[in-house]
Amino acid sequence: MANKEQLSALMDGDLSDLEVLNELGTDPALQDTWARYHLIGDAMRGDLPVNLQLDLSDSIMLALDDEPTILAPKPVQPAAPAVKTAGKVLPLVRRFGQQVGQYAIAASVAAAVIFGVQQYQGQDGMPANPVLNTIPVGGSATPVSVHYPQEGNRAGTRQQGLNEQQMQEQRERVNAFLRDHQLQQRLLQDKQIQE
């Protein structure tokens, strides 16, 4: 019987024993060892083929045949059917809990947004953005103007500081805008009628 040393020597060309060659031709285990040794040599030289033909199905089938068969016992059937009221209640409780959780998350996000907006606007309670002034000055309606809040009473004195001439100019500008707007509307209506 040839051993692995003799097989390795035969591969290297150091041994030319006819008995080892005959045994190699008849023993499948020795042929597998011969193929593995050649594969190892190819890998060491970097001459591995692109498509490696490894047939593992036979060894896997043998390993599965050697495995012991384990039979599981049959499940025991209960003598009386179980009451399934708890099975129906539990999903309802779970669904209710999920909905409450979703509402809690939405409420916490809304609270965080409100708190963030309040902090962003400033600590002193005065909004940083301009406030639109819609209070009529002089007893008649005037156009909306931008009013920036200022500290102290300066805003009130500035608003009171408008004299009659400035108010008249504002009224004339608004009237001019209204006349121009009405003219544009008439022209647009005439154009639509002609089409």
PyMOL CGO cylinders between C-alpha atoms (Angstrom):
from pymol import cmd
from pymol.cgo import CYLINDER

trace = [
    CYLINDER, 0.00, 0.00, 0.00, 1.33, 3.37, -1.02, 0.3, 1, 1, 1, 1, 1, 1,
    CYLINDER, 1.33, 3.37, -1.02, 1.52, 6.06, 1.63, 0.3, 1, 1, 1, 1, 1, 1,
    CYLINDER, 1.52, 6.06, 1.63, 1.39, 9.80, 1.24, 0.3, 1, 1, 1, 1, 1, 1,
    CYLINDER, 1.39, 9.80, 1.24, 5.17, 10.16, 1.21, 0.3, 1, 1, 1, 1, 1, 1,
    CYLINDER, 5.17, 10.16, 1.21, 5.47, 7.78, -1.75, 0.3, 1, 1, 1, 1, 1, 1,
    CYLINDER, 5.47, 7.78, -1.75, 2.67, 9.61, -3.54, 0.3, 1, 1, 1, 1, 1, 1,
    CYLINDER, 2.67, 9.61, -3.54, 4.37, 12.97, -2.97, 0.3, 1, 1, 1, 1, 1, 1,
    CYLINDER, 4.37, 12.97, -2.97, 7.69, 11.57, -4.20, 0.3, 1, 1, 1, 1, 1, 1,
    CYLINDER, 7.69, 11.57, -4.20, 5.94, 10.19, -7.31, 0.3, 1, 1, 1, 1, 1, 1,
    CYLINDER, 5.94, 10.19, -7.31, 4.50, 13.66, -8.00, 0.3, 1, 1, 1, 1, 1, 1,
    CYLINDER, 4.50, 13.66, -8.00, 7.94, 15.28, -7.64, 0.3, 1, 1, 1, 1, 1, 1,
    CYLINDER, 7.94, 15.28, -7.64, 9.44, 12.74, -10.04, 0.3, 1, 1, 1, 1, 1, 1,
    CYLINDER, 9.44, 12.74, -10.04, 11.72, 11.22, -7.40, 0.3, 1, 1, 1, 1, 1, 1,
    CYLINDER, 11.72, 11.22, -7.40, 9.96, 7.85, -7.42, 0.3, 1, 1, 1, 1, 1, 1,
    CYLINDER, 9.96, 7.85, -7.42, 9.06, 5.67, -10.39, 0.3, 1, 1, 1, 1, 1, 1,
    CYLINDER, 9.06, 5.67, -10.39, 7.75, 2.57, -8.67, 0.3, 1, 1, 1, 1, 1, 1,
    CYLINDER, 7.75, 2.57, -8.67, 5.40, 0.52, -10.89, 0.3, 1, 1, 1, 1, 1, 1,
    CYLINDER, 5.40, 0.52, -10.89, 3.61, -0.92, -7.88, 0.3, 1, 1, 1, 1, 1, 1,
    CYLINDER, 3.61, -0.92, -7.88, 2.63, 2.59, -6.61, 0.3, 1, 1, 1, 1, 1, 1,
    CYLINDER, 2.63, 2.59, -6.61, 1.38, 3.50, -10.08, 0.3, 1, 1, 1, 1, 1, 1,
    CYLINDER, 1.38, 3.50, -10.08, -0.78, 0.35, -10.28, 0.3, 1, 1, 1, 1, 1, 1,
    CYLINDER, -0.78, 0.35, -10.28, -2.19, 1.03, -6.81, 0.3, 1, 1, 1, 1, 1, 1,
    CYLINDER, -2.19, 1.03, -6.81, -2.95, 4.65, -7.82, 0.3, 1, 1, 1, 1, 1, 1,
    CYLINDER, -2.95, 4.65, -7.82, -4.98, 3.38, -10.78, 0.3, 1, 1, 1, 1, 1, 1,
    CYLINDER, -4.98, 3.38, -10.78, -7.18, 1.13, -8.65, 0.3, 1, 1, 1, 1, 1, 1,
    CYLINDER, -7.18, 1.13, -8.65, -7.64, 2.95, -5.30, 0.3, 1, 1, 1, 1, 1, 1,
    CYLINDER, -7.64, 2.95, -5.30, -10.21, 5.85, -5.41, 0.3, 1, 1, 1, 1, 1, 1,
    CYLINDER, -10.21, 5.85, -5.41, -8.99, 7.28, -2.08, 0.3, 1, 1, 1, 1, 1, 1,
    CYLINDER, -8.99, 7.28, -2.08, -5.45, 7.45, -3.42, 0.3, 1, 1, 1, 1, 1, 1,
    CYLINDER, -5.45, 7.45, -3.42, -6.75, 9.10, -6.60, 0.3, 1, 1, 1, 1, 1, 1,
    CYLINDER, -6.75, 9.10, -6.60, -8.50, 11.76, -4.50, 0.3, 1, 1, 1, 1, 1, 1,
    CYLINDER, -8.50, 11.76, -4.50, -5.27, 12.40, -2.59, 0.3, 1, 1, 1, 1, 1, 1,
    CYLINDER, -5.27, 12.40, -2.59, -3.39, 12.63, -5.92, 0.3, 1, 1, 1, 1, 1, 1,
    CYLINDER, -3.39, 12.63, -5.92, -5.92, 15.21, -7.19, 0.3, 1, 1, 1, 1, 1, 1,
    CYLINDER, -5.92, 15.21, -7.19, -5.72, 17.23, -3.96, 0.3, 1, 1, 1, 1, 1, 1,
    CYLINDER, -5.72, 17.23, -3.96, -1.91, 17.28, -4.07, 0.3, 1, 1, 1, 1, 1, 1,
    CYLINDER, -1.91, 17.28, -4.07, -1.97, 18.54, -7.66, 0.3, 1, 1, 1, 1, 1, 1,
    CYLINDER, -1.97, 18.54, -7.66, -4.54, 21.21, -6.71, 0.3, 1, 1, 1, 1, 1, 1,
    CYLINDER, -4.54, 21.21, -6.71, -2.34, 22.33, -3.81, 0.3, 1, 1, 1, 1, 1, 1,
    CYLINDER, -2.34, 22.33, -3.81, 0.67, 22.51, -6.13, 0.3, 1, 1, 1, 1, 1, 1,
    CYLINDER, 0.67, 22.51, -6.13, -1.29, 24.55, -8.69, 0.3, 1, 1, 1, 1, 1, 1,
    CYLINDER, -1.29, 24.55, -8.69, -2.45, 26.93, -5.97, 0.3, 1, 1, 1, 1, 1, 1,
    CYLINDER, -2.45, 26.93, -5.97, 1.10, 27.44, -4.71, 0.3, 1, 1, 1, 1, 1, 1,
    CYLINDER, 1.10, 27.44, -4.71, 2.35, 28.19, -8.24, 0.3, 1, 1, 1, 1, 1, 1,
    CYLINDER, 2.35, 28.19, -8.24, -0.68, 30.44, -8.98, 0.3, 1, 1, 1, 1, 1, 1,
    CYLINDER, -0.68, 30.44, -8.98, -1.85, 28.21, -11.83, 0.3, 1, 1, 1, 1, 1, 1,
    CYLINDER, -1.85, 28.21, -11.83, -5.40, 27.57, -10.60, 0.3, 1, 1, 1, 1, 1, 1,
    CYLINDER, -5.40, 27.57, -10.60, -7.96, 27.14, -13.36, 0.3, 1, 1, 1, 1, 1, 1,
    CYLINDER, -7.96, 27.14, -13.36, -10.70, 29.77, -13.73, 0.3, 1, 1, 1, 1, 1, 1,
    CYLINDER, -10.70, 29.77, -13.73, -13.52, 27.27, -13.24, 0.3, 1, 1, 1, 1, 1, 1,
    CYLINDER, -13.52, 27.27, -13.24, -12.63, 24.90, -10.45, 0.3, 1, 1, 1, 1, 1, 1,
    CYLINDER, -12.63, 24.90, -10.45, -14.53, 21.62, -10.72, 0.3, 1, 1, 1, 1, 1, 1,
    CYLINDER, -14.53, 21.62, -10.72, -15.23, 20.53, -7.17, 0.3, 1, 1, 1, 1, 1, 1,
    CYLINDER, -15.23, 20.53, -7.17, -17.76, 17.72, -6.86, 0.3, 1, 1, 1, 1, 1, 1,
    CYLINDER, -17.76, 17.72, -6.86, -18.92, 17.87, -3.27, 0.3, 1, 1, 1, 1, 1, 1,
    CYLINDER, -18.92, 17.87, -3.27, -22.25, 16.13, -3.78, 0.3, 1, 1, 1, 1, 1, 1,
    CYLINDER, -22.25, 16.13, -3.78, -20.90, 12.62, -3.13, 0.3, 1, 1, 1, 1, 1, 1,
    CYLINDER, -20.90, 12.62, -3.13, -19.21, 13.58, 0.13, 0.3, 1, 1, 1, 1, 1, 1,
    CYLINDER, -19.21, 13.58, 0.13, -22.29, 15.49, 1.29, 0.3, 1, 1, 1, 1, 1, 1,
    CYLINDER, -22.29, 15.49, 1.29, -24.56, 12.56, 0.48, 0.3, 1, 1, 1, 1, 1, 1,
    CYLINDER, -24.56, 12.56, 0.48, -22.28, 10.20, 2.45, 0.3, 1, 1, 1, 1, 1, 1,
    CYLINDER, -22.28, 10.20, 2.45, -22.22, 12.59, 5.40, 0.3, 1, 1, 1, 1, 1, 1,
    CYLINDER, -22.22, 12.59, 5.40, -26.03, 12.83, 5.38, 0.3, 1, 1, 1, 1, 1, 1,
    CYLINDER, -26.03, 12.83, 5.38, -26.34, 9.06, 5.25, 0.3, 1, 1, 1, 1, 1, 1,
    CYLINDER, -26.34, 9.06, 5.25, -24.08, 8.77, 8.31, 0.3, 1, 1, 1, 1, 1, 1,
    CYLINDER, -24.08, 8.77, 8.31, -26.21, 11.24, 10.31, 0.3, 1, 1, 1, 1, 1, 1,
    CYLINDER, -26.21, 11.24, 10.31, -28.58, 9.65, 12.80, 0.3, 1, 1, 1, 1, 1, 1,
    CYLINDER, -28.58, 9.65, 12.80, -32.27, 10.15, 12.18, 0.3, 1, 1, 1, 1, 1, 1,
    CYLINDER, -32.27, 10.15, 12.18, -34.06, 11.97, 14.99, 0.3, 1, 1, 1, 1, 1, 1,
    CYLINDER, -34.06, 11.97, 14.99, -37.78, 11.57, 15.14, 0.3, 1, 1, 1, 1, 1, 1,
    CYLINDER, -37.78, 11.57, 15.14, -39.75, 14.23, 16.94, 0.3, 1, 1, 1, 1, 1, 1,
    CYLINDER, -39.75, 14.23, 16.94, -42.67, 13.10, 19.07, 0.3, 1, 1, 1, 1, 1, 1,
    CYLINDER, -42.67, 13.10, 19.07, -46.14, 13.98, 17.89, 0.3, 1, 1, 1, 1, 1, 1,
    CYLINDER, -46.14, 13.98, 17.89, -47.72, 17.00, 19.58, 0.3, 1, 1, 1, 1, 1, 1,
    CYLINDER, -47.72, 17.00, 19.58, -50.23, 16.20, 22.27, 0.3, 1, 1, 1, 1, 1, 1,
    CYLINDER, -50.23, 16.20, 22.27, -53.76, 17.38, 21.42, 0.3, 1, 1, 1, 1, 1, 1,
    CYLINDER, -53.76, 17.38, 21.42, -55.56, 19.13, 24.29, 0.3, 1, 1, 1, 1, 1, 1,
    CYLINDER, -55.56, 19.13, 24.29, -58.58, 17.29, 25.66, 0.3, 1, 1, 1, 1, 1, 1,
    CYLINDER, -58.58, 17.29, 25.66, -60.90, 20.32, 25.56, 0.3, 1, 1, 1, 1, 1, 1,
    CYLINDER, -60.90, 20.32, 25.56, -60.69, 23.27, 23.22, 0.3, 1, 1, 1, 1, 1, 1,
    CYLINDER, -60.69, 23.27, 23.22, -59.21, 26.33, 24.89, 0.3, 1, 1, 1, 1, 1, 1,
    CYLINDER, -59.21, 26.33, 24.89, -61.30, 29.47, 25.32, 0.3, 1, 1, 1, 1, 1, 1,
    CYLINDER, -61.30, 29.47, 25.32, -60.04, 32.04, 22.87, 0.3, 1, 1, 1, 1, 1, 1,
    CYLINDER, -60.04, 32.04, 22.87, -61.35, 35.22, 24.46, 0.3, 1, 1, 1, 1, 1, 1,
    CYLINDER, -61.35, 35.22, 24.46, -57.86, 36.22, 25.62, 0.3, 1, 1, 1, 1, 1, 1,
    CYLINDER, -57.86, 36.22, 25.62, -56.62, 35.81, 22.06, 0.3, 1, 1, 1, 1, 1, 1,
    CYLINDER, -56.62, 35.81, 22.06, -59.15, 38.36, 20.85, 0.3, 1, 1, 1, 1, 1, 1,
    CYLINDER, -59.15, 38.36, 20.85, -58.57, 40.82, 23.67, 0.3, 1, 1, 1, 1, 1, 1,
    CYLINDER, -58.57, 40.82, 23.67, -54.80, 40.88, 23.42, 0.3, 1, 1, 1, 1, 1, 1,
    CYLINDER, -54.80, 40.88, 23.42, -54.69, 42.21, 19.82, 0.3, 1, 1, 1, 1, 1, 1,
    CYLINDER, -54.69, 42.21, 19.82, -57.18, 44.93, 20.79, 0.3, 1, 1, 1, 1, 1, 1,
    CYLINDER, -57.18, 44.93, 20.79, -55.01, 46.01, 23.69, 0.3, 1, 1, 1, 1, 1, 1,
    CYLINDER, -55.01, 46.01, 23.69, -51.91, 45.89, 21.51, 0.3, 1, 1, 1, 1, 1, 1,
    CYLINDER, -51.91, 45.89, 21.51, -53.59, 47.95, 18.77, 0.3, 1, 1, 1, 1, 1, 1,
    CYLINDER, -53.59, 47.95, 18.77, -54.84, 50.49, 21.34, 0.3, 1, 1, 1, 1, 1, 1,
    CYLINDER, -54.84, 50.49, 21.34, -51.32, 50.74, 22.80, 0.3, 1, 1, 1, 1, 1, 1,
    CYLINDER, -51.32, 50.74, 22.80, -49.84, 51.34, 19.36, 0.3, 1, 1, 1, 1, 1, 1,
    CYLINDER, -49.84, 51.34, 19.36, -52.33, 54.11, 18.61, 0.3, 1, 1, 1, 1, 1, 1,
    CYLINDER, -52.33, 54.11, 18.61, -51.72, 55.79, 21.96, 0.3, 1, 1, 1, 1, 1, 1,
    CYLINDER, -51.72, 55.79, 21.96, -47.99, 55.58, 21.30, 0.3, 1, 1, 1, 1, 1, 1,
    CYLINDER, -47.99, 55.58, 21.30, -48.38, 57.20, 17.90, 0.3, 1, 1, 1, 1, 1, 1,
    CYLINDER, -48.38, 57.20, 17.90, -50.45, 60.03, 19.36, 0.3, 1, 1, 1, 1, 1, 1,
    CYLINDER, -50.45, 60.03, 19.36, -47.88, 60.52, 22.12, 0.3, 1, 1, 1, 1, 1, 1,
    CYLINDER, -47.88, 60.52, 22.12, -45.07, 60.79, 19.57, 0.3, 1, 1, 1, 1, 1, 1,
    CYLINDER, -45.07, 60.79, 19.57, -47.06, 63.28, 17.47, 0.3, 1, 1, 1, 1, 1, 1,
    CYLINDER, -47.06, 63.28, 17.47, -47.87, 65.37, 20.56, 0.3, 1, 1, 1, 1, 1, 1,
    CYLINDER, -47.87, 65.37, 20.56, -44.24, 65.44, 21.67, 0.3, 1, 1, 1, 1, 1, 1,
    CYLINDER, -44.24, 65.44, 21.67, -43.09, 66.54, 18.21, 0.3, 1, 1, 1, 1, 1, 1,
    CYLINDER, -43.09, 66.54, 18.21, -45.72, 69.30, 18.17, 0.3, 1, 1, 1, 1, 1, 1,
    CYLINDER, -45.72, 69.30, 18.17, -44.66, 70.45, 21.64, 0.3, 1, 1, 1, 1, 1, 1,
    CYLINDER, -44.66, 70.45, 21.64, -41.02, 70.51, 20.59, 0.3, 1, 1, 1, 1, 1, 1,
    CYLINDER, -41.02, 70.51, 20.59, -41.86, 72.60, 17.52, 0.3, 1, 1, 1, 1, 1, 1,
    CYLINDER, -41.86, 72.60, 17.52, -43.91, 75.09, 19.54, 0.3, 1, 1, 1, 1, 1, 1,
    CYLINDER, -43.91, 75.09, 19.54, -41.17, 75.37, 22.15, 0.3, 1, 1, 1, 1, 1, 1,
    CYLINDER, -41.17, 75.37, 22.15, -38.54, 75.83, 19.44, 0.3, 1, 1, 1, 1, 1, 1,
    CYLINDER, -38.54, 75.83, 19.44, -40.52, 78.57, 17.72, 0.3, 1, 1, 1, 1, 1, 1,
    CYLINDER, -40.52, 78.57, 17.72, -41.01, 80.40, 21.00, 0.3, 1, 1, 1, 1, 1, 1,
    CYLINDER, -41.01, 80.40, 21.00, -37.30, 80.20, 21.76, 0.3, 1, 1, 1, 1, 1, 1,
    CYLINDER, -37.30, 80.20, 21.76, -36.41, 81.34, 18.25, 0.3, 1, 1, 1, 1, 1, 1,
    CYLINDER, -36.41, 81.34, 18.25, -38.56, 84.45, 18.49, 0.3, 1, 1, 1, 1, 1, 1,
    CYLINDER, -38.56, 84.45, 18.49, -36.62, 85.75, 21.43, 0.3, 1, 1, 1, 1, 1, 1,
    CYLINDER, -36.62, 85.75, 21.43, -36.63, 85.89, 25.20, 0.3, 1, 1, 1, 1, 1, 1,
    CYLINDER, -36.63, 85.89, 25.20, -37.98, 89.42, 25.71, 0.3, 1, 1, 1, 1, 1, 1,
    CYLINDER, -37.98, 89.42, 25.71, -41.44, 88.70, 24.31, 0.3, 1, 1, 1, 1, 1, 1,
    CYLINDER, -41.44, 88.70, 24.31, -40.98, 91.18, 21.45, 0.3, 1, 1, 1, 1, 1, 1,
    CYLINDER, -40.98, 91.18, 21.45, -41.19, 89.48, 18.06, 0.3, 1, 1, 1, 1, 1, 1,
    CYLINDER, -41.19, 89.48, 18.06, -38.12, 89.88, 15.89, 0.3, 1, 1, 1, 1, 1, 1,
    CYLINDER, -38.12, 89.88, 15.89, -40.21, 90.08, 12.71, 0.3, 1, 1, 1, 1, 1, 1,
    CYLINDER, -40.21, 90.08, 12.71, -41.95, 93.34, 11.70, 0.3, 1, 1, 1, 1, 1, 1,
    CYLINDER, -41.95, 93.34, 11.70, -45.59, 93.77, 12.66, 0.3, 1, 1, 1, 1, 1, 1,
    CYLINDER, -45.59, 93.77, 12.66, -48.09, 95.08, 10.10, 0.3, 1, 1, 1, 1, 1, 1,
    CYLINDER, -48.09, 95.08, 10.10, -49.70, 98.29, 11.19, 0.3, 1, 1, 1, 1, 1, 1,
    CYLINDER, -49.70, 98.29, 11.19, -53.39, 98.31, 10.25, 0.3, 1, 1, 1, 1, 1, 1,
    CYLINDER, -53.39, 98.31, 10.25, -54.63, 101.04, 12.59, 0.3, 1, 1, 1, 1, 1, 1,
    CYLINDER, -54.63, 101.04, 12.59, -56.14, 103.94, 10.61, 0.3, 1, 1, 1, 1, 1, 1,
    CYLINDER, -56.14, 103.94, 10.61, -54.36, 107.24, 11.05, 0.3, 1, 1, 1, 1, 1, 1,
    CYLINDER, -54.36, 107.24, 11.05, -56.37, 110.42, 11.00, 0.3, 1, 1, 1, 1, 1, 1,
    CYLINDER, -56.37, 110.42, 11.00, -59.80, 108.81, 11.08, 0.3, 1, 1, 1, 1, 1, 1,
    CYLINDER, -59.80, 108.81, 11.08, -59.73, 107.27, 7.57, 0.3, 1, 1, 1, 1, 1, 1,
    CYLINDER, -59.73, 107.27, 7.57, -58.43, 103.99, 6.26, 0.3, 1, 1, 1, 1, 1, 1,
    CYLINDER, -58.43, 103.99, 6.26, -54.84, 104.08, 5.05, 0.3, 1, 1, 1, 1, 1, 1,
    CYLINDER, -54.84, 104.08, 5.05, -52.77, 101.46, 3.30, 0.3, 1, 1, 1, 1, 1, 1,
    CYLINDER, -52.77, 101.46, 3.30, -51.07, 98.82, 5.40, 0.3, 1, 1, 1, 1, 1, 1,
    CYLINDER, -51.07, 98.82, 5.40, -47.53, 99.76, 6.27, 0.3, 1, 1, 1, 1, 1, 1,
    CYLINDER, -47.53, 99.76, 6.27, -44.68, 97.91, 7.87, 0.3, 1, 1, 1, 1, 1, 1,
    CYLINDER, -44.68, 97.91, 7.87, -44.07, 98.93, 11.45, 0.3, 1, 1, 1, 1, 1, 1,
    CYLINDER, -44.07, 98.93, 11.45, -40.91, 97.82, 13.21, 0.3, 1, 1, 1, 1, 1, 1,
    CYLINDER, -40.91, 97.82, 13.21, -41.39, 97.79, 16.99, 0.3, 1, 1, 1, 1, 1, 1,
    CYLINDER, -41.39, 97.79, 16.99, -38.93, 100.04, 18.74, 0.3, 1, 1, 1, 1, 1, 1,
    CYLINDER, -38.93, 100.04, 18.74, -38.11, 100.44, 22.37, 0.3, 1, 1, 1, 1, 1, 1,
    CYLINDER, -38.11, 100.44, 22.37, -39.69, 103.15, 24.42, 0.3, 1, 1, 1, 1, 1, 1,
    CYLINDER, -39.69, 103.15, 24.42, -42.18, 105.61, 23.03, 0.3, 1, 1, 1, 1, 1, 1,
    CYLINDER, -42.18, 105.61, 23.03, -40.28, 106.43, 19.83, 0.3, 1, 1, 1, 1, 1, 1,
    CYLINDER, -40.28, 106.43, 19.83, -42.72, 104.48, 17.64, 0.3, 1, 1, 1, 1, 1, 1,
    CYLINDER, -42.72, 104.48, 17.64, -45.65, 106.51, 18.93, 0.3, 1, 1, 1, 1, 1, 1,
    CYLINDER, -45.65, 106.51, 18.93, -43.90, 109.84, 18.38, 0.3, 1, 1, 1, 1, 1, 1,
    CYLINDER, -43.90, 109.84, 18.38, -42.82, 108.83, 14.90, 0.3, 1, 1, 1, 1, 1, 1,
    CYLINDER, -42.82, 108.83, 14.90, -46.36, 107.87, 13.95, 0.3, 1, 1, 1, 1, 1, 1,
    CYLINDER, -46.36, 107.87, 13.95, -47.73, 111.06, 15.40, 0.3, 1, 1, 1, 1, 1, 1,
    CYLINDER, -47.73, 111.06, 15.40, -45.04, 113.00, 13.59, 0.3, 1, 1, 1, 1, 1, 1,
    CYLINDER, -45.04, 113.00, 13.59, -46.72, 112.46, 10.20, 0.3, 1, 1, 1, 1, 1, 1,
    CYLINDER, -46.72, 112.46, 10.20, -47.96, 115.78, 9.12, 0.3, 1, 1, 1, 1, 1, 1,
    CYLINDER, -47.96, 115.78, 9.12, -50.97, 116.52, 6.98, 0.3, 1, 1, 1, 1, 1, 1,
    CYLINDER, -50.97, 116.52, 6.98, -48.93, 116.89, 3.81, 0.3, 1, 1, 1, 1, 1, 1,
    CYLINDER, -48.93, 116.89, 3.81, -47.40, 113.38, 4.12, 0.3, 1, 1, 1, 1, 1, 1,
    CYLINDER, -47.40, 113.38, 4.12, -50.83, 111.88, 4.73, 0.3, 1, 1, 1, 1, 1, 1,
    CYLINDER, -50.83, 111.88, 4.73, -52.19, 113.64, 1.63, 0.3, 1, 1, 1, 1, 1, 1,
    CYLINDER, -52.19, 113.64, 1.63, -49.29, 112.26, -0.46, 0.3, 1, 1, 1, 1, 1, 1,
    CYLINDER, -49.29, 112.26, -0.46, -50.02, 108.75, 0.77, 0.3, 1, 1, 1, 1, 1, 1,
    CYLINDER, -50.02, 108.75, 0.77, -53.69, 109.09, -0.13, 0.3, 1, 1, 1, 1, 1, 1,
    CYLINDER, -53.69, 109.09, -0.13, -52.82, 110.36, -3.62, 0.3, 1, 1, 1, 1, 1, 1,
    CYLINDER, -52.82, 110.36, -3.62, -50.47, 107.42, -4.21, 0.3, 1, 1, 1, 1, 1, 1,
    CYLINDER, -50.47, 107.42, -4.21, -53.10, 104.92, -3.11, 0.3, 1, 1, 1, 1, 1, 1,
    CYLINDER, -53.10, 104.92, -3.11, -55.69, 106.57, -5.33, 0.3, 1, 1, 1, 1, 1, 1,
    CYLINDER, -55.69, 106.57, -5.33, -53.26, 106.45, -8.27, 0.3, 1, 1, 1, 1, 1, 1,
    CYLINDER, -53.26, 106.45, -8.27, -52.71, 102.74, -7.67, 0.3, 1, 1, 1, 1, 1, 1,
    CYLINDER, -52.71, 102.74, -7.67, -56.46, 102.14, -7.54, 0.3, 1, 1, 1, 1, 1, 1,
    CYLINDER, -56.46, 102.14, -7.54, -57.06, 104.07, -10.78, 0.3, 1, 1, 1, 1, 1, 1,
    CYLINDER, -57.06, 104.07, -10.78, -54.28, 102.16, -12.53, 0.3, 1, 1, 1, 1, 1, 1,
    CYLINDER, -54.28, 102.16, -12.53, -55.68, 98.86, -11.26, 0.3, 1, 1, 1, 1, 1, 1,
    CYLINDER, -55.68, 98.86, -11.26, -59.17, 99.69, -12.52, 0.3, 1, 1, 1, 1, 1, 1,
    CYLINDER, -59.17, 99.69, -12.52, -57.77, 100.71, -15.90, 0.3, 1, 1, 1, 1, 1, 1,
    CYLINDER, -57.77, 100.71, -15.90, -55.85, 97.43, -16.19, 0.3, 1, 1, 1, 1, 1, 1,
    CYLINDER, -55.85, 97.43, -16.19, -59.01, 95.48, -15.32, 0.3, 1, 1, 1, 1, 1, 1,
    CYLINDER, -59.01, 95.48, -15.32, -61.01, 97.28, -18.02, 0.3, 1, 1, 1, 1, 1, 1,
    CYLINDER, -61.01, 97.28, -18.02, -58.31, 96.66, -20.63, 0.3, 1, 1, 1, 1, 1, 1,
    CYLINDER, -58.31, 96.66, -20.63, -58.18, 92.98, -19.71, 0.3, 1, 1, 1, 1, 1, 1,
    CYLINDER, -58.18, 92.98, -19.71, -61.96, 92.66, -19.94, 0.3, 1, 1, 1, 1, 1, 1,
    CYLINDER, -61.96, 92.66, -19.94, -62.00, 94.41, -23.35, 0.3, 1, 1, 1, 1, 1, 1,
    CYLINDER, -62.00, 94.41, -23.35, -59.28, 92.08, -24.59, 0.3, 1, 1, 1, 1, 1, 1,
    CYLINDER, -59.28, 92.08, -24.59, -61.21, 88.99, -23.40, 0.3, 1, 1, 1, 1, 1, 1,
    CYLINDER, -61.21, 88.99, -23.40, -64.40, 90.23, -25.12, 0.3, 1, 1, 1, 1, 1, 1,
    CYLINDER, -64.40, 90.23, -25.12, -62.56, 90.75, -28.42, 0.3, 1, 1, 1, 1, 1, 1,
    CYLINDER, -62.56, 90.75, -28.42, -61.17, 87.24, -28.40, 0.3, 1, 1, 1, 1, 1, 1,
]
cmd.load_cgo(trace, "trace")
